[in-house]
Amino acid sequence: MARAFAHLAGAIAMLLTSLLWVALLHGGKADRFLDDLAGAQNEYKVVLGTALLAVILAFVAAIRADRRWFLGVAFSVGTLGFFTYALSR
């Protein structure tokens, strides 16, 4: 049962990571949504928090479920690094 929940955590991590990349492609809609959700001053916290949550969930899946999830960890860390760099400019 714990292994199934770990796979679910990995799937949620990949969903969050994919959502961040889709939001990058549709920046106008994503920006308006985040402004309504957290305000203009805090939208970077939501983006970086989502990326960090994806890294943590993918790491849990890699440790508890299957080593193939380390590919998801690498993808999530790359996403976190990209958005950290993009938001710091």
Secondary structure, 3 states (H helix, E strand, C coil): CHHHHHHHHHHHHHHHHHHHHHHHHCHHHHHHHHHHHHCCCCHHHHHHHHHHHHHHHHHHHHHHCCCCHHHHHHHHHHHHHHHHHHHHC
